[in-house]
């Protein structure tokens, strides 16, 4: 049953949208890369790319990592974002 479900395009798209909703609930660009990977995999399956379940999982993993890296580079850590504290609030002046 899982093998049949992995071969349908709409299952991948639903997984992508579910991960997108999860990203909204848990912000931090953690699940957005996986959501993009699932939707792209669903599009490829819908276009008729002949692939078995291991190949689909590999496509999902590669696209997810690439999407995460692109998101990290474009929207991730900004310069001067890290605050370095040189004085503790409990230290006496």
Buried (B, 14 or more C-beta within 10 A) or exposed (E): EEEEEBBEBEBBBBBBBBBBEBBEEEEEEEBBBBBBBBBBBBBBBEEEEEBEEEEBEEBBEEBBEBBBEEBEEEEEEEEEEEEEEEEEEEEEE
